[in-house]
Amino acid sequence: MIYALNNEYYVRPMQESDLAGPYPSWFEDQEVCKYNSHGKYARSANYFRSFFDSLSGEDQVVWAICHSIDGHIGCISLQGLSFINRNAEFAVLMGHRKHWRKGVAFEAGRKLLEHGFFKLNLERIYCGMAAPNIGMRKLAERLGMAHEGCRRNHLYLEGKWVDMLEFGLLKSEFQIGTPEAR
């Protein structure tokens, strides 16, 4: 375990055994992948093996979000880490629907932002989301991220073009040890 989030939830590194669990099935669940590109193509066992093998690099931090009984329920990451520009992209995938809307992504997100700013010495963490993805927008706002822009008609989802909203947070804006970011 990297961090306990509360009595029921924790984050840990992805493990090889996750590849044999429910994780690959999340990429087939069109509701889970509604606002991202994961569910557009069938993924083979080799795809997931290659992804797992890539986790030893220093360009990303990927944690499994786990429940004390249900095990691996989602993933949260910092992707495209740039140690020159000291920034990274924040991403989350909650695959186990039973754990949606329980604040788990927020708790895991706070820990990941803290890790990014104070362990990796990042200056800025950002994310983008499809405009209709209200859940991700609320998460970004609750984490203290500021709306920074909009890429118009940037994503093609479910037969139509949608905007991509961009949010970001600077290290100086992040409030450690408080229940919520600014």
C-alpha positions in Angstrom: 0.0 0.0 0.0 1.2 3.5 -0.9 -1.4 5.4 1.1 -4.5 4.5 3.1 -7.3 6.8 2.0 -9.7 5.8 4.8 -10.7 2.6 6.6 -12.0 1.0 3.3 -9.9 2.4 0.5 -6.2 2.6 -0.3 -3.9 3.1 -3.3 -1.0 0.9 -4.3 1.1 0.2 -7.3 -0.4 -1.7 -10.2 0.4 -5.4 -9.8 0.8 -8.1 -12.4 -2.1 -9.9 -10.8 -4.4 -6.9 -11.8 -4.1 -8.1 -15.4 -6.0 -11.3 -14.5 -8.7 -9.4 -12.4 -11.5 -7.1 -13.5 -9.2 -4.4 -14.8 -9.3 -5.5 -18.6 -13.1 -5.7 -18.5 -13.4 -2.0 -17.7 -12.1 -1.2 -21.2 -15.1 -3.1 -22.6 -17.7 -1.4 -20.4 -19.1 1.4 -22.5 -20.4 3.3 -19.5 -17.0 3.2 -17.8 -15.4 4.4 -21.0 -18.2 6.8 -22.1 -16.0 9.9 -22.0 -12.6 8.5 -23.0 -11.1 6.5 -25.9 -10.5 3.3 -24.0 -13.7 1.5 -25.2 -13.3 2.3 -28.9 -11.0 -0.7 -29.7 -10.8 -4.2 -28.5 -7.8 -4.7 -26.3 -5.8 -7.9 -26.2 -4.0 -9.5 -23.3 -0.8 -8.3 -25.0 -2.0 -4.7 -24.9 -2.5 -4.9 -21.1 0.9 -6.7 -20.7 2.7 -4.0 -22.7 1.0 -1.3 -20.6 2.0 -3.0 -17.3 5.6 -3.4 -18.6 5.7 0.3 -19.3 5.0 1.2 -15.7 8.7 0.9 -14.7 9.5 4.1 -16.6 9.7 7.5 -15.1 7.2 9.2 -17.3 4.1 8.2 -15.4 2.8 7.3 -11.9 -0.1 4.8 -12.0 -1.8 3.6 -8.8 -4.5 1.0 -8.4 -7.4 2.3 -6.3 -8.4 -0.5 -4.0 -11.2 -1.4 -1.6 -10.6 -3.6 1.4 -13.2 -6.2 0.2 -13.6 -5.6 -3.5 -9.9 -5.2 -4.3 -8.8 -3.2 -7.4 -11.7 -0.9 -8.3 -10.0 1.8 -10.4 -6.7 3.5 -11.4 -5.4 7.0 -11.0 -2.3 8.4 -12.6 0.0 11.2 -13.5 0.9 10.8 -17.2 3.4 12.5 -19.5 5.6 13.6 -16.6 8.0 16.3 -17.7 10.8 16.8 -15.2 12.1 19.7 -17.4 8.8 21.6 -17.3 7.8 20.0 -14.0 4.2 19.2 -15.0 2.0 16.1 -15.6 -1.5 15.2 -16.7 -3.9 13.8 -14.1 -6.2 11.0 -15.1 -8.6 8.6 -13.3 -10.6 5.6 -14.3 -13.1 4.2 -11.8 -13.9 0.8 -13.3 -16.0 -0.8 -10.5 -19.4 1.0 -10.7 -20.4 0.1 -7.2 -17.8 2.6 -5.9 -18.9 5.5 -8.1 -20.1 8.7 -6.3 -18.5 7.8 -3.0 -15.7 10.4 -3.0 -13.0 7.8 -3.6 -11.6 9.5 -6.7 -11.4 12.7 -4.7 -9.5 11.1 -1.9 -7.1 9.3 -4.2 -6.8 12.5 -6.3 -5.7 14.5 -3.2 -3.1 11.9 -2.4 -1.8 11.8 -6.0 -1.6 15.6 -6.2 0.2 15.7 -2.9 2.6 13.1 -4.2 3.1 15.0 -7.5 3.8 18.3 -5.8 5.8 17.2 -2.8 7.5 14.0 -3.8 8.0 14.6 -7.5 8.4 18.4 -7.1 6.0 19.2 -9.9 4.9 22.8 -10.5 1.7 22.2 -12.4 -0.8 19.3 -12.7 -3.5 19.5 -15.3 -6.3 17.5 -16.9 -8.7 17.6 -19.7 -12.2 16.2 -20.0 -15.1 15.9 -22.5 -17.5 18.8 -21.8 -20.4 16.4 -21.0 -18.3 14.6 -18.4 -19.8 16.4 -15.4 -18.3 13.9 -12.9 -14.7 14.6 -14.0 -15.4 18.4 -14.1 -16.7 18.3 -10.5 -13.7 16.3 -9.4 -11.3 18.7 -11.0 -13.0 21.7 -9.4 -13.2 20.0 -6.0 -9.5 19.2 -6.2 -8.9 23.0 -6.6 -8.1 23.0 -10.3 -9.0 26.1 -12.3 -10.7 26.1 -15.6 -8.0 27.1 -18.1 -9.6 26.7 -21.5 -11.6 24.9 -24.0 -10.6 23.0 -27.1 -13.7 23.4 -29.3 -15.0 20.2 -31.1 -11.9 18.4 -30.0 -13.4 15.0 -29.2 -15.6 12.7 -31.2 -17.9 10.9 -28.8 -21.0 8.8 -29.5 -21.5 10.2 -33.0 -21.0 13.9 -32.3 -18.2 16.4 -31.7 -17.8 17.8 -28.2 -15.5 20.3 -26.6 -12.6 19.3 -24.3 -12.3 21.4 -21.1 -8.9 22.0 -19.6 -8.2 22.4 -15.9 -5.0 23.0 -14.0 -3.5 23.4 -10.6 -0.2 25.0 -9.5 1.8 23.8 -6.5 1.3 27.2 -4.8 -2.5 26.8 -5.1 -2.6 23.3 -3.5 -3.5 23.2 0.1 -2.0 20.2 1.9 -3.6 18.8 5.0 -7.0 20.5 4.4 -10.2 18.6 3.6 -10.3 20.2 0.1 -8.1 22.1 -2.1 -8.9 25.8 -2.7 
